[in-house]
Structures are given as structure tokens and as C-alpha cells.
Amino acid sequence: MDINTIILVIILAVMIYAISEHLKDKNADAESTKQKTISEKEDLSNEEVSTYGQVQERKKQLIALIENNLSEHPEESEQLKDIIEDWAELKIEAFQNRRSWVRASPSD
């Protein structure tokens, strides 16, 4: 075997090693992306989704609870009611956004 053949074999071995390492890295990246996507889907499926009616009912219950138990603290009661109103709006908005996302066509 001459020197050129030995050099060619070494270069080919290094190239094959580099390509295999690159493919391993790509595979690891793809696997982590897959796991992340699966985790996000599980989080979304476990998310508590409330309808408009459910949110309104819960809001009424909380406001009644505040009025019954914190009537001697009107300022704090109003702050809590404002927080509950904001919470209810966010829950309804999240429900509407989720529904619009599900109904959206793939071309959007």
C-alpha cells in the first residue's frame, strides 16, 4: 500500500466519523423537539378550559362569597371584585382563543 492510499483511507474514515456524529446530533435535536412538542400537547390537554357559562357561575359564587364575608372591608372587597372580573375576562378570552385556534384553517 502506498502513502496516497493510506491518506485516502484516513480521510474517508474521518469523513464517515464526522457525518455519523452530525447525524447523531441531528437525531438528538429532533428527539428533544419531539419531546417538547409532546409535553406542550399534554399541558394543553390537561389545561382547565371553562366555558362562558362556567366562568360566569364561578364569578357569581366568588363575588357572593366576598360580599358575605368581607362586607366590613369595602375597599378590599372592591379590589377583590376587580381581580375576579379580570380573571373572568381572561378565562373567557382564553376559551375563545382556543376555540378560534382549533377552528382555524391550516392556511391561516
C-alpha positions in Angstrom: 0.0 0.0 0.0 1.3 3.3 -0.9 1.1 6.6 1.0 -1.8 8.0 -1.1 -4.0 5.0 -0.4 -3.3 5.3 3.4 -4.1 9.0 3.4 -7.3 8.4 1.3 -8.4 5.7 3.8 -7.7 8.1 6.8 -9.6 10.9 5.1 -12.6 8.7 4.4 -12.6 7.4 7.9 -12.6 10.9 9.3 -15.4 12.0 7.0 -17.5 8.9 7.9 -17.0 9.6 11.6 -17.9 13.3 11.1 -21.0 12.5 9.2 -22.2 9.9 11.8 -21.6 12.4 14.6 -23.6 15.1 12.7 -26.4 12.6 12.2 -26.4 11.7 15.9 -26.6 15.4 16.8 -29.5 16.0 14.4 -31.3 12.9 15.8 -30.8 14.2 19.4 -32.2 17.6 18.4 -35.2 16.1 16.6 -35.9 13.9 19.7 -35.7 16.8 22.1 -38.1 18.8 19.8 -40.4 15.9 19.7 -40.4 15.5 23.5 -41.0 19.3 23.9 -44.0 19.1 21.5 -45.4 16.1 23.3 -45.0 17.9 26.6 -46.8 21.0 25.3 -49.6 19.0 23.9 -50.1 17.2 27.3 -50.0 20.6 29.1 -52.7 21.9 26.8 -54.9 18.8 27.1 -54.6 19.0 30.9 -55.5 22.7 31.0 -58.7 23.5 32.6 -60.9 25.0 29.9 -64.0 26.7 31.1 -67.0 27.8 29.0 -68.5 31.2 29.3 -71.4 29.9 31.5 -69.0 28.1 33.8 -66.9 31.3 34.2 -69.9 33.4 34.9 -71.2 31.0 37.5 -67.9 30.8 39.3 -67.6 34.6 39.2 -71.0 34.9 40.8 -70.0 32.5 43.5 -66.8 34.3 44.3 -68.5 37.7 44.4 -71.2 36.4 46.7 -68.6 34.9 49.0 -66.8 38.3 49.1 -70.0 40.2 49.8 -70.9 37.8 52.6 -67.5 37.6 54.3 -65.8 40.9 53.6 -68.7 43.4 53.9 -66.8 45.2 56.7 -63.9 45.9 54.3 -65.4 47.7 51.3 -62.1 48.8 49.8 -60.5 45.3 49.8 -63.8 43.8 48.6 -63.8 46.1 45.6 -60.2 45.2 44.8 -61.0 41.5 45.0 -64.1 42.0 42.8 -61.9 43.8 40.2 -59.5 40.9 40.3 -62.3 38.4 39.8 -63.7 40.5 36.9 -60.2 40.5 35.2 -59.8 36.7 35.9 -63.2 36.0 34.3 -62.4 38.1 31.2 -59.1 36.3 30.8 -60.7 32.9 31.1 -63.4 33.7 28.6 -60.7 35.2 26.2 -58.6 32.0 26.6 -61.6 29.9 25.8 -62.5 31.9 22.7 -58.8 31.9 21.5 -58.6 28.2 22.0 -61.8 27.6 20.0 -60.7 30.0 17.2 -57.3 28.3 17.0 -59.0 24.9 16.7 -61.3 26.1 14.0 -58.6 28.0 12.1 -57.8 26.5 8.7 -54.2 25.3 8.1 -53.6 28.1 5.6 -54.1 30.8 8.2 
